[in-house]
Amino acid sequence: MASIKKRIVIVASGSGSNAQAIIDACAKETVNGSVVKLISNVPNAEALTRAAQSNIPSNCIDHKIFSDRDSFDVALAEEIDAVQPDIIVLAGFMRILSDEFVAKYLGKLLNIHPSLLPKYTGMRTYQRALDNEDHEHGTSVHFVTPELDGGPVILQAKVPVFEDDTVDELASRVKVQEHKIYPLVVNWLCNDRIALIDMKAFFDGQELPECGYASD
Ligand code: GAR
């Protein structure tokens, strides 16, 4: 018997292509959940338009109207709690969250970061990979913990870096993979196959290695 669908909130700052992949996967029932709200901190974010087009309730909490990070995070948490989600998915959310916020949702909070963590935490990951003449780049889905981009990795996808790549070309190649692996991991959390225990990621009760599931 299929388990009850999990309630998912997506938080996004930008174009929302990962949010769209998750919304679509829920609609196709390849994710055992439903997106009950999309929240953005950017008033004109394309993610909000995508939510509207998919009939997903959405709201903007503009971080610029808050005097500090903590008060924004309190407002964001109130908006999240109003729909009582099981899972909170950061999908291109470009704000650092306070330790209190992260602690409140520990084990329920996922992020996707465009690098093969632990390499290239922070910003400009594509440019840094190109500057270093890396032969491969990629993306990581991880549980969020208080350490920025430092939570345990659940799944990564790698792509090749070609000699004449631009940032945009590399980003597009990575995003194709993101749209595959993020819904997959969200579904694992919906089906309680992954868990965060003692700040480590587990899959079907087995602790995952540093680079996540089936890493080489
Ligand atoms: C994604 O590539 C995601 O990995 C990245 O933002 C992009 C959002 O794209 N996230 C971060 O950089 C978080 N540090 P989208 O809005 O099209 O989903």
Boltz pocket constraint, residues with backbone or C-beta under 6 A from the ligand:
constraints:
  - pocket:
      binder: B
      contacts: [[A, 12], [A, 13], [A, 14], [A, 15], [A, 16], [A, 17], [A, 18], [A, 19], [A, 91], [A, 92], [A, 93], [A, 94], [A, 112], [A, 113], [A, 114], [A, 122], [A, 139], [A, 175], [A, 178]]
      max_distance: 6.0
